[in-house]
Amino acid sequence: MQLLLIFTGGTISMIQDPKTGSLHPASLENFRACVPELASSSVHIDTLPFNPLIDSSDVNPSHWIKMAQTVAEHYDQYDAFVVLHGTDTMAYSASALSFMLENLHKPVIFTGSQLPIGVLRSDARENVLTAIEIATALNQQGEPMVPEVAIYFEGRLFRANRTTKKNAEQFEAFDSYNYPSLAKAGVHITYREDLIRYATDDRPLVLHDKIDRNVAILKLFPGITAPLVDAILHTHGLRGVVLETFGSGNAPSYDWLYRRLRDAVDMGIIVVNKTQCNTGTVQMGQYEVSQNLMKAGVISGYDITTEALLTKMMILLGEYTDQQEIITKIQTSLCGELTINQ
């Protein structure tokens, strides 16, 4: 079994200076010293570090492209991939790769840590070792147990494009609110094979590495003003908007808001309704206050996460030019990112 361990940066790639207490990027030698099990594993593990390593707050679409290209370029050489990444934007990066790597037949497991690898109480060691075990696990047919992009963290494996960071201080930093976890790790790792996506054919991997960054998030709040909405909707080059609404997809019934959203849609901007709630789905038209959104041409994002919707829009806008095709794909579950029939 051949596995490629990709270091992108983040807390998991940091080590504490014993004299000053300051944190600095760990060398591969430092990292391997902190996780000696890597050397004794029956899995052949190669490492590939980004140079320089990236703080996850600095991650942008160019880094997603580099991650996806790294997997694609080494796809035939390795059976599985584990990506070490900072937690702050891990859900964005992992979601992006789920859309960029079409026809994926091998595991790409993201993990990280809340404490650096060299700290006594660090969660890094368990996270990386279990992520490797999951990535190299085979089912009874001898095929990869989890052939999709996923996030492993603190005992649970989540579909990447269903995951959100929920906590900045606890080890249980991530959750998947609208889809069950794919596996749970205790003394044994228990997989939910009925929830994992398995390829139905042997089509080759397709890399989608064209990204259009001209998207925005417009979060509604009580008292939102027309000038603020105008500032976002009139952004030069804007092509897509994640409209974060109340409850099941509701918005203030201001006539000015309806007119501005309608004008944006008429100008070719795709506006997608995404509830601000972590759990639940958009149900446009259920309440009168969401009917104006439908009249304005806003489309439903159903139960997709903000991270998945934003990255999905960027990739679709980069890859396709036909407006209706993009809208159709936004409202289609491409790799398990949304549930349409609630």
C-alpha positions in Angstrom: 0.0 0.0 0.0 1.4 3.3 -1.1 0.3 6.6 0.6 1.3 10.2 -0.1 1.3 12.5 3.0 0.9 16.1 1.8 2.0 18.8 4.2 0.3 22.1 3.4 0.9 23.8 6.8 -1.3 24.7 9.8 -1.0 23.9 13.5 -0.4 20.2 12.8 2.8 21.1 11.0 4.2 23.3 13.8 6.6 22.5 16.6 7.3 24.4 19.8 10.8 25.7 20.5 11.8 24.1 23.8 13.7 27.3 24.9 11.5 30.2 23.8 8.1 28.4 23.6 7.5 30.0 20.2 6.0 27.9 17.3 7.7 27.4 14.0 7.2 25.0 11.1 8.4 21.5 11.8 10.9 19.9 9.5 10.0 16.5 8.1 12.6 15.0 10.5 10.9 16.7 13.5 7.5 15.5 12.4 8.6 11.9 11.9 10.4 12.0 15.3 7.1 13.0 16.9 5.2 10.2 15.1 7.7 7.3 15.1 4.9 4.9 14.1 5.2 6.3 10.6 8.5 4.5 10.2 7.2 1.2 11.5 4.0 1.2 9.5 3.4 -1.6 7.0 2.2 1.2 4.6 4.8 2.8 2.5 4.5 6.5 3.2 6.1 9.3 1.2 5.9 12.9 2.2 5.5 16.0 0.1 5.6 19.4 1.8 4.5 22.7 0.4 7.3 25.2 0.3 6.6 27.4 2.1 4.0 25.9 4.4 0.8 27.9 4.5 -1.1 29.2 7.5 -4.7 28.1 6.8 -5.9 31.7 7.2 -3.8 32.5 4.1 -5.1 29.7 2.0 -6.8 30.8 -1.3 -8.0 29.2 -4.5 -4.5 29.0 -5.9 -3.6 26.7 -3.0 -6.6 24.5 -3.7 -5.4 24.2 -7.3 -2.0 23.1 -6.1 -3.5 20.5 -3.7 -5.7 19.1 -6.4 -2.9 19.1 -9.0 -0.7 17.3 -6.5 -3.2 14.5 -6.1 -3.8 14.3 -9.8 -0.1 14.2 -10.7 0.5 11.4 -8.3 -2.8 9.6 -8.7 -1.4 6.6 -10.5 1.6 6.2 -8.1 -0.3 6.1 -4.8 -3.3 4.2 -3.4 -4.3 6.9 -1.0 -3.6 10.5 0.1 -3.6 12.3 3.4 -3.5 16.1 3.5 -2.3 17.9 6.6 -4.0 21.3 6.8 -4.8 24.1 9.2 -8.2 23.8 10.8 -9.5 27.4 10.1 -10.1 26.9 6.4 -9.9 23.1 6.1 -13.6 22.7 5.3 -13.2 25.2 2.4 -10.1 23.4 0.9 -11.5 19.9 1.4 -14.9 20.9 -0.1 -13.1 22.5 -3.1 -11.1 19.3 -3.8 -14.3 17.2 -3.7 -15.5 19.2 -6.7 -12.1 19.5 -8.4 -11.4 15.7 -8.4 -14.2 14.2 -10.5 -14.5 10.4 -10.7 -12.3 10.0 -7.6 -11.7 6.3 -6.8 -9.1 6.8 -4.0 -9.3 8.2 -0.5 -8.2 11.8 0.0 -8.4 12.4 3.7 -7.8 15.8 5.3 -6.8 16.2 8.9 -5.1 18.7 11.2 -4.9 19.5 14.9 -5.9 22.0 17.5 -2.4 21.8 19.2 1.0 21.6 17.5 2.6 18.2 16.9 5.3 18.7 19.5 3.1 19.7 22.4 2.5 17.1 25.1 -1.3 17.1 24.9 -1.4 17.5 21.1 -4.3 15.8 19.2 -2.1 15.8 16.1 -0.6 12.3 16.5 -3.9 10.5 16.9 -5.5 12.5 14.1 -2.7 11.8 11.5 -2.3 8.1 12.4 -6.0 7.4 12.2 -6.4 9.4 9.0 -3.7 7.2 7.5 -5.4 4.0 8.7 -8.7 5.1 7.2 -7.1 6.2 4.0 -5.5 2.8 3.6 -8.4 0.7 4.8 -9.9 -1.8 2.3 -13.4 -3.3 2.3 -14.2 -7.0 1.8 -13.9 -6.6 -2.0 -10.3 -5.3 -1.5 -11.3 -1.8 -2.6 -10.8 1.5 -0.7 -13.1 1.8 2.2 -13.6 5.5 1.7 -12.9 6.5 -1.9 -13.9 10.2 -1.5 -12.6 13.5 -0.1 -13.2 13.4 3.7 -12.1 15.1 6.9 -11.0 13.1 9.9 -10.9 14.8 13.2 -11.1 13.7 16.9 -12.7 10.3 16.3 -15.0 11.1 13.5 -14.8 11.0 9.7 -17.0 13.4 7.7 -17.7 13.9 4.1 -15.6 16.9 3.2 -18.3 18.9 1.5 -20.7 18.4 4.4 -18.3 19.7 7.1 -18.0 22.9 9.0 -15.6 24.0 11.7 -17.7 24.6 14.8 -15.2 25.1 17.7 -12.0 27.1 18.1 -11.0 25.7 21.5 -12.2 22.1 21.8 -10.6 19.1 20.2 -14.0 18.2 18.6 -13.5 21.1 16.1 -15.7 19.9 13.2 -19.2 18.7 12.6 -21.4 17.6 9.7 -24.8 18.9 10.6 -26.9 17.6 7.7 -25.2 14.3 7.0 -24.1 11.6 9.4 -20.4 10.8 10.0 -18.9 8.2 7.6 -17.0 6.5 10.4 -16.3 6.7 14.1 -12.9 5.7 15.6 -12.7 4.2 19.1 -10.9 1.0 19.9 -12.1 0.0 16.5 -13.0 2.1 13.5 -16.7 1.6 12.6 -17.6 2.5 9.0 -21.0 3.4 7.6 -20.6 1.9 4.2 -24.2 2.8 3.4 -23.3 6.5 3.6 -20.0 6.4 1.8 -19.9 7.2 -2.0 -18.6 4.4 -4.1 -17.9 4.8 -7.8 -20.4 3.0 -10.1 -18.0 2.9 -13.1 -14.2 3.1 -13.8 -14.1 6.5 -15.5 -10.7 8.1 -15.2 -10.0 11.0 -12.8 -10.9 14.4 -14.2 -9.2 17.5 -12.7 -11.2 20.7 -12.6 -8.6 23.4 -11.9 -10.2 26.5 -13.3 -11.6 28.7 -10.6 -13.5 32.0 -10.8 -13.2 34.0 -7.6 -15.9 36.6 -8.5 -18.3 35.4 -5.8 -19.5 36.9 -2.6 -21.4 36.1 0.6 -24.2 38.4 1.5 -25.4 37.7 5.0 -28.8 39.2 5.9 -29.4 40.7 9.3 -32.1 42.8 10.9 -31.6 46.4 9.9 -29.5 45.6 6.8 -29.4 48.7 4.6 -29.7 49.2 0.8 -26.2 50.8 0.5 -24.6 47.8 2.0 -26.5 45.4 -0.4 -25.6 47.7 -3.3 -21.9 47.7 -2.4 -21.9 43.9 -2.7 -24.2 43.4 -5.6 -22.4 46.1 -7.6 -18.9 44.6 -7.1 -17.1 44.8 -10.4 -17.1 41.4 -12.2 -19.4 39.7 -9.6 -20.9 36.4 -11.0 -22.3 34.6 -8.0 -23.7 35.4 -4.5 -24.3 33.1 -1.5 -27.3 34.8 0.1 -27.3 33.7 3.7 -30.9 34.0 4.9 -33.0 33.4 8.1 -34.5 30.1 9.1 -35.7 28.0 6.2 -34.6 30.6 3.6 -36.5 33.7 4.6 -35.6 37.3 4.0 -37.0 40.8 5.0 -39.9 41.7 2.8 -38.4 45.0 1.8 -39.4 46.0 -1.7 -35.9 47.6 -2.3 -34.3 44.2 -1.4 -36.4 42.4 -3.9 -35.7 44.9 -6.6 -32.0 44.8 -6.1 -31.9 41.0 -6.1 -34.0 40.9 -9.2 -31.8 43.4 -11.0 -28.7 41.3 -10.0 -30.2 38.2 -11.4 -31.3 40.0 -14.6 -27.6 41.1 -15.0 -26.6 37.4 -15.0 -25.5 37.1 -11.3 -26.4 33.8 -9.9 -27.9 34.2 -6.4 -28.3 31.1 -4.2 -30.3 31.0 -1.0 -28.4 29.4 1.9 -29.8 29.3 5.4 -27.7 30.7 8.2 -28.7 27.7 10.4 -26.2 24.9 10.6 -29.0 22.3 10.6 -31.9 22.1 8.2 -32.7 23.1 4.6 -33.9 26.0 2.5 -37.6 25.7 1.8 -38.4 28.6 -0.5 -42.0 29.5 -0.7 -43.0 27.9 2.6 -43.4 31.4 4.2 -44.5 34.6 2.5 -41.2 36.3 3.3 -39.3 33.9 1.0 -41.7 34.3 -1.9 -40.1 37.6 -3.0 -36.8 35.7 -3.3 -38.4 33.2 -5.7 -39.9 36.0 -7.7 -36.5 37.7 -8.0 -34.9 34.6 -9.5 -33.0 33.5 -6.4 -32.4 29.7 -6.4 -32.4 27.3 -3.5 -29.1 25.9 -2.1 -31.1 23.3 -0.1 -29.0 22.0 2.8 -25.5 22.7 1.4 -22.9 24.2 3.7 -21.6 27.7 3.0 -18.1 26.3 2.5 -19.3 23.8 -0.1 -21.6 26.3 -1.9 -18.9 28.9 -2.2 -16.3 26.6 -3.5 -18.7 24.8 -5.8 -19.8 28.1 -7.4 -16.2 29.2 -7.9 -15.3 25.9 -9.7 -18.5 25.8 -11.8 -18.1 29.4 -12.8 -14.5 28.7 -13.8 -15.3 25.6 -15.7 -18.5 26.4 -17.5 -19.9 29.4 -19.5 -23.5 28.4 -20.0 -25.6 30.1 -17.3 -28.3 27.6 -17.2 -25.9 24.7 -17.1 -24.2 26.3 -14.0 -27.5 26.8 -12.3 -28.5 23.2 -13.0 -25.2 21.9 -11.6 -25.5 24.1 -8.5 -28.8 22.5 -7.7 -27.6 19.0 -8.5 -25.7 16.9 -6.0 -22.4 16.3 -7.8 -20.5 14.4 -5.0 -22.9 14.1 -2.1 -22.8 17.8 -1.1 -26.6 18.4 -0.8 -29.9 16.6 -0.3 -32.6 17.8 -2.6 -35.6 15.7 -1.6 -36.1 16.6 2.0 
